[in-house]
């Protein structure tokens, strides 16, 4: 599938450090563009859509597309033209079959969390959950089951993590800094650079579930600026703007 090729291309850029990224892009651009060519857009717009898709994946790994010099000039996207694409991309995240059936293999503790989270998601009850456990205790397995349960109902679930590696393991995952526009240097006065009218704000407002893996790796100020931003864009005084959020990691 072209979407898988684009994700593979982005992964190669980030983790394999190819000698000539532009040559690789030009060699496989057509294969990565097949699903966008069904539209009546010009070749330029098709190229921009492909690059934007790749850019989303790169951002999920903490990288920017312009650092790879795929075109002569820096790549800029028309936000009006692509306003709905970010939401569409989240709604079309591929759901692996093994994640759909994963709920049947949950242990008793995982099952309790799974039912509690989804109960709040589907009843629109604002709740913050903390999933605590060392590596290898099944947290990622639980996250994937939760994401699949929400996304299979054509709802938006956002998967984030503190590191690019952890984010890449989650379907549709991105780093928390990239997804929420969290500044790297934060203090009590810091804010996320998200306006109420932005595409990201619209996406966050429709999101039914947010997962943040490896939360203990982030500073508490990063969590606090997310709370402030979600309250602001949702016009709510509820914690995290009334969203259902799962923070996971080893908190010990």
C-alpha positions in Angstrom: 0.0 0.0 0.0 1.3 3.5 -0.8 0.7 4.6 2.8 2.9 1.8 4.1 5.6 2.9 1.5 5.4 6.5 2.8 5.8 5.3 6.4 8.7 3.1 5.4 10.3 5.9 3.5 10.1 8.2 6.6 11.5 5.5 8.8 14.5 5.0 6.4 15.1 8.8 6.5 15.1 8.9 10.3 16.8 5.6 11.3 19.0 4.6 8.3 20.5 8.0 7.4 20.6 7.4 3.6 23.4 9.2 1.7 21.0 10.9 -0.7 17.4 11.3 0.6 16.4 13.3 -2.5 17.5 10.6 -4.9 15.5 8.0 -2.9 12.5 10.3 -3.0 12.7 10.9 -6.7 13.1 7.2 -7.4 10.0 6.1 -5.5 7.8 9.2 -5.6 5.4 7.6 -8.1 4.9 4.5 -6.1 4.2 6.6 -2.9 1.7 8.7 -4.8 -0.7 6.1 -6.2 -3.6 6.6 -3.7 -3.5 10.4 -4.3 -3.6 10.2 -8.1 -7.2 9.1 -8.0 -8.1 12.7 -7.3 -8.4 15.4 -10.0 -5.6 17.5 -8.3 -2.7 18.7 -10.3 0.6 16.9 -10.1 1.9 19.6 -7.8 -1.0 19.2 -5.4 -0.6 15.4 -5.5 3.1 15.8 -4.6 2.3 18.2 -1.8 -0.2 15.7 -0.4 2.3 12.9 -0.5 5.0 15.1 1.2 2.5 16.2 3.8 1.7 12.6 4.6 5.4 11.9 4.9 5.8 15.0 7.0 3.2 13.8 9.6 5.2 10.5 10.0 8.5 12.3 10.3 7.0 14.6 13.0 5.8 11.6 14.9 9.5 10.6 15.1 10.5 14.1 16.2 11.9 15.2 12.8 11.0 17.9 10.3 10.7 17.2 6.6 12.8 20.2 5.5 15.9 18.8 7.2 16.1 16.1 4.4 16.1 18.5 1.4 13.7 16.5 -0.7 13.0 19.6 -2.9 15.0 22.6 -4.0 13.1 24.9 -1.6 11.7 24.4 1.9 8.3 22.6 1.8 5.4 24.7 2.9 1.8 23.5 3.1 -1.4 25.4 2.5 -3.3 24.9 5.7 -6.6 25.9 4.1 -6.2 23.3 1.4 -5.3 20.5 3.8 -7.3 21.6 6.8 -9.3 18.4 7.2 -6.5 16.1 6.2 -5.1 15.7 9.7 -8.4 14.6 11.0 -9.0 12.3 8.0 -5.6 10.8 8.5 -6.4 10.0 12.1 -9.7 8.4 11.1 -8.0 6.3 8.5 -5.2 4.9 10.6 -4.8 1.3 9.8 -6.1 -1.0 12.6 -4.1 -4.2 12.7 -6.3 -7.3 13.0 -4.3 -8.5 16.0 -5.1 -5.3 17.9 -8.8 -5.7 17.2 -8.9 -9.1 18.8 -6.3 -8.2 21.5 -9.1 -7.4 24.0 -9.8 -11.1 24.2 -6.3 -11.8 25.5 -6.1 -9.2 28.2 -5.4 -10.4 31.7 -7.6 -9.4 34.6 -5.7 -6.2 35.5 -5.5 -5.1 31.8 -9.2 -6.0 31.4 -10.2 -3.7 34.4 -8.3 -0.8 32.9 -9.6 -1.5 29.4 -13.2 -1.5 30.6 -12.8 1.6 32.8 -11.2 3.6 30.0 -13.7 2.7 27.4 -16.6 3.2 29.8 -15.5 6.8 30.3 -14.8 7.3 26.6 -18.2 6.2 25.4 -20.0 8.0 28.1 -18.0 11.2 27.6 -16.8 11.4 31.2 -13.7 13.4 31.7 -11.1 11.1 33.4 -7.3 10.8 33.7 -5.8 7.3 34.0 -2.3 6.3 35.0 -1.0 2.9 33.8 2.1 2.2 35.9 4.4 -0.7 35.3 8.0 -1.5 34.2 8.8 -2.6 30.7 7.5 -5.9 29.5 4.3 -5.9 31.6 1.9 -5.5 28.7 1.3 -1.7 28.7 1.7 -1.4 24.9 -0.5 -4.4 24.3 -3.2 -2.6 26.4 -2.7 0.7 24.5 -3.1 -1.0 21.1 -6.3 -2.7 22.3 -7.7 0.6 23.5 -6.8 2.4 20.3 -8.3 -0.3 18.1 -11.6 -0.3 20.2 -12.0 3.4 19.7 -10.9 3.7 16.1 -12.9 0.7 15.0 -16.0 2.8 15.8 -14.8 5.6 13.5 -13.7 7.8 16.4 -10.5 9.7 16.9 -7.9 8.3 19.3 -4.5 9.9 19.5 -1.5 7.9 20.3 1.6 9.7 21.6 4.8 8.9 23.5 7.7 10.8 25.0 10.2 9.3 22.5 10.1 8.7 18.8 10.9 5.0 19.2 8.0 4.4 21.6 5.7 6.5 19.4 6.6 4.4 16.3 5.4 1.2 18.0 1.9 2.6 18.4 -0.3 2.7 15.3 -0.6 6.3 14.2 1.8 7.3 17.0 3.6 10.6 17.3 5.8 12.2 19.9 3.9 14.2 22.4 6.0 17.3 21.7 5.1 17.0 18.0 1.4 16.2 18.5 0.7 18.9 21.1 3.3 21.6 20.0 4.9 21.5 23.4 7.9 23.8 23.6 11.2 22.1 24.5 12.0 24.6 27.2 9.1 25.0 29.6 8.4 26.8 32.8 5.2 27.8 34.7 4.5 30.5 32.1 4.9 28.3 29.0 2.1 27.5 26.7 1.6 25.2 23.6 1.4 27.2 20.4 -2.1 26.1 19.4 -4.9 28.6 18.5 -8.6 27.7 18.9 -9.0 28.0 15.1 -6.1 25.8 14.2 -6.4 22.4 12.6 -4.7 20.8 15.6 -7.3 22.4 17.9 -10.1 20.9 15.8 -8.5 17.5 16.0 -8.0 17.6 19.7 -11.6 18.7 20.3 -13.0 15.7 18.4 -10.5 13.2 20.0 -12.3 10.7 22.3 -9.1 9.3 23.8 -5.5 10.4 24.2 -2.7 8.1 25.2 0.7 9.3 26.3 3.2 6.5 26.8 6.5 7.0 28.6 5.0 9.9 30.5 7.6 9.7 33.3 10.3 10.6 30.8 8.8 14.1 30.3 9.0 17.0 32.7 5.9 17.8 34.8 5.8 21.2 33.0 5.1 19.4 29.7 2.0 17.8 31.3 0.9 21.1 32.7 1.1 23.0 29.4 -1.0 20.2 27.8 -3.6 20.7 30.5 -3.6 24.5 30.0 -3.9 24.1 26.2 -6.7 21.6 26.3 -8.7 23.7 28.8 -8.2 26.7 26.5 -9.2 25.2 23.2 -12.2 23.4 24.8 -13.4 26.4 26.8 -13.5 24.1 29.8 -12.2 24.3 33.4 -12.2 20.5 33.6 -8.8 18.8 33.9 -7.3 18.4 30.4 -10.3 20.1 29.0 -12.6 17.2 29.8 -10.7 14.7 27.7 -10.1 11.0 28.6 -6.3 10.7 28.9 -4.2 7.7 29.7 -0.6 8.4 30.9 1.6 5.3 30.9 5.1 4.3 31.9 7.2 3.2 34.8 6.5 5.8 37.5 8.7 4.1 40.2 
